[in-house]
Amino acid sequence: MEYLLIDPRPDLPDSRHWQLLLRYIPLLEDKSRAYDIHTLLWSFRCYGTVLKYNSSGLFFFPTLDEKCTFDNQEEFNVMKDKCFRPYRDEIAQLLRKVAGNE
């Protein structure tokens, strides 16, 4: 499963952040949850999800163009909330780590 450690969208400008994120996920304590999170985030990245900073840290945002899956911000938010909710604590921890705040 080494492919999960490689950014599937190196064409997007935040590839460095994703490279870190994908390498930190296997270090989570619960390996079963880590695998689920890994496949989930890797899939969202394939769909064109990018990481951007705001005043609170790093957050996920959709790329809205012909190369990506999401049609609009609302569709992305619904899918993100549904899929990320069970793993929100681990994902928040990972994003802090990537941002250098942990």
C-alpha positions as a Markdown table, in Angstrom:
| # | Residue | x | y | z |
|---|---|---|---|---|
| 1 | Met | 0.0 | 0.0 | 0.0 |
| 2 | Glu | 2.9 | 2.3 | -0.6 |
| 3 | Tyr | 0.9 | 4.3 | -3.1 |
| 4 | Leu | -1.0 | 5.8 | -0.2 |
| 5 | Leu | 2.2 | 7.6 | 0.9 |
| 6 | Ile | 2.5 | 9.4 | -2.4 |
| 7 | Asp | 0.4 | 12.5 | -3.2 |
| 8 | Pro | -1.9 | 11.4 | -6.1 |
| 9 | Arg | -2.2 | 15.1 | -7.2 |
| 10 | Pro | 1.3 | 16.5 | -7.4 |
| 11 | Asp | -0.1 | 19.0 | -10.0 |
| 12 | Leu | -1.9 | 20.9 | -7.2 |
| 13 | Pro | 0.1 | 23.7 | -5.4 |
| 14 | Asp | -0.1 | 22.3 | -1.9 |
| 15 | Ser | 1.6 | 19.0 | -2.7 |
| 16 | Arg | 4.2 | 19.5 | 0.0 |
| 17 | His | 1.5 | 19.6 | 2.7 |
| 18 | Trp | -0.1 | 16.5 | 1.4 |
| 19 | Gln | 3.2 | 14.6 | 1.3 |
| 20 | Leu | 3.6 | 15.3 | 5.0 |
| 21 | Leu | 0.0 | 14.5 | 5.8 |
| 22 | Leu | 0.1 | 11.2 | 4.0 |
| 23 | Arg | 3.3 | 10.2 | 5.8 |
| 24 | Tyr | 2.0 | 11.2 | 9.3 |
| 25 | Ile | -1.2 | 9.1 | 9.0 |
| 26 | Pro | 0.4 | 5.7 | 9.5 |
| 27 | Leu | 1.9 | 7.0 | 12.8 |
| 28 | Leu | -1.5 | 7.2 | 14.4 |
| 29 | Glu | -1.9 | 4.8 | 17.3 |
| 30 | Asp | -5.0 | 3.0 | 16.2 |
| 31 | Lys | -3.8 | 1.3 | 13.0 |
| 32 | Ser | -7.3 | 0.3 | 11.8 |
| 33 | Arg | -8.6 | 3.8 | 12.1 |
| 34 | Ala | -5.3 | 5.1 | 10.5 |
| 35 | Tyr | -6.0 | 2.9 | 7.4 |
| 36 | Asp | -9.5 | 4.2 | 7.1 |
| 37 | Ile | -8.4 | 7.8 | 7.5 |
| 38 | His | -5.6 | 7.2 | 5.0 |
| 39 | Thr | -7.8 | 5.8 | 2.3 |
| 40 | Leu | -10.5 | 8.5 | 3.0 |
| 41 | Leu | -8.0 | 11.5 | 2.8 |
| 42 | Trp | -6.1 | 9.9 | -0.2 |
| 43 | Ser | -9.5 | 9.6 | -2.0 |
| 44 | Phe | -10.5 | 13.2 | -1.3 |
| 45 | Arg | -7.1 | 14.3 | -2.5 |
| 46 | Cys | -7.7 | 12.4 | -5.8 |
| 47 | Tyr | -10.9 | 14.4 | -6.2 |
| 48 | Gly | -8.9 | 17.7 | -6.0 |
| 49 | Thr | -9.1 | 18.6 | -2.3 |
| 50 | Val | -6.4 | 21.1 | -1.3 |
| 51 | Leu | -5.1 | 22.3 | 2.1 |
| 52 | Lys | -5.2 | 26.0 | 2.7 |
| 53 | Tyr | -4.4 | 28.1 | 5.7 |
| 54 | Asn | -6.8 | 30.4 | 7.4 |
| 55 | Ser | -6.5 | 32.2 | 10.7 |
| 56 | Ser | -7.0 | 29.0 | 12.7 |
| 57 | Gly | -4.6 | 26.7 | 10.7 |
| 58 | Leu | -4.9 | 24.3 | 7.8 |
| 59 | Phe | -8.2 | 23.3 | 6.4 |
| 60 | Phe | -9.5 | 21.3 | 3.5 |
| 61 | Phe | -11.0 | 23.1 | 0.5 |
| 62 | Pro | -12.2 | 21.8 | -2.9 |
| 63 | Thr | -10.7 | 22.7 | -6.2 |
| 64 | Leu | -13.6 | 23.7 | -8.4 |
| 65 | Asp | -12.6 | 23.1 | -12.0 |
| 66 | Glu | -13.0 | 20.6 | -14.8 |
| 67 | Lys | -10.2 | 18.3 | -13.4 |
| 68 | Cys | -11.9 | 17.8 | -10.0 |
| 69 | Thr | -15.0 | 16.1 | -8.7 |
| 70 | Phe | -16.9 | 18.6 | -6.7 |
| 71 | Asp | -19.3 | 21.0 | -8.4 |
| 72 | Asn | -19.5 | 23.6 | -5.6 |
| 73 | Gln | -18.4 | 24.4 | -2.1 |
| 74 | Glu | -21.7 | 23.2 | -0.6 |
| 75 | Glu | -21.4 | 19.7 | -2.2 |
| 76 | Phe | -17.9 | 19.5 | -0.9 |
| 77 | Asn | -18.9 | 20.5 | 2.6 |
| 78 | Val | -21.7 | 18.0 | 2.8 |
| 79 | Met | -19.4 | 15.1 | 1.7 |
| 80 | Lys | -16.5 | 16.3 | 4.0 |
| 81 | Asp | -18.7 | 16.6 | 7.0 |
| 82 | Lys | -20.3 | 13.2 | 6.4 |
| 83 | Cys | -17.0 | 11.4 | 5.8 |
| 84 | Phe | -14.7 | 13.2 | 8.2 |
| 85 | Arg | -17.0 | 13.4 | 11.2 |
| 86 | Pro | -16.1 | 9.9 | 12.6 |
| 87 | Tyr | -12.4 | 10.8 | 12.4 |
| 88 | Arg | -12.5 | 14.6 | 13.2 |
| 89 | Asp | -10.2 | 14.3 | 16.3 |
| 90 | Glu | -7.5 | 12.4 | 14.4 |
| 91 | Ile | -7.7 | 14.6 | 11.3 |
| 92 | Ala | -7.5 | 17.8 | 13.4 |
| 93 | Gln | -4.4 | 16.4 | 15.1 |
| 94 | Leu | -2.8 | 15.5 | 11.8 |
| 95 | Leu | -3.5 | 19.0 | 10.3 |
| 96 | Arg | -1.9 | 20.6 | 13.4 |
| 97 | Lys | 1.1 | 18.4 | 12.9 |
| 98 | Val | 1.4 | 19.3 | 9.2 |
| 99 | Ala | 1.0 | 23.0 | 10.1 |
| 100 | Gly | 3.8 | 22.7 | 12.6 |
| 101 | Asn | 1.6 | 23.3 | 15.6 |
| 102 | Glu | 2.1 | 20.0 | 17.3 |
